[in-house]
């Protein structure tokens, strides 16, 4: 399985997104960030599998 490495810039953006949403709803903010991480993992694994099978 590929190891995901986020750039400092990407981590900063995610923190900013979280903080902005959390002003109104901290629970939703955490869900959004979790969804972003999960989506990234799914895309990364799918891309890795495409490389194996092609």
Order of alpha helices (4+ residues) and beta strands (2+ residues): alpha-alpha
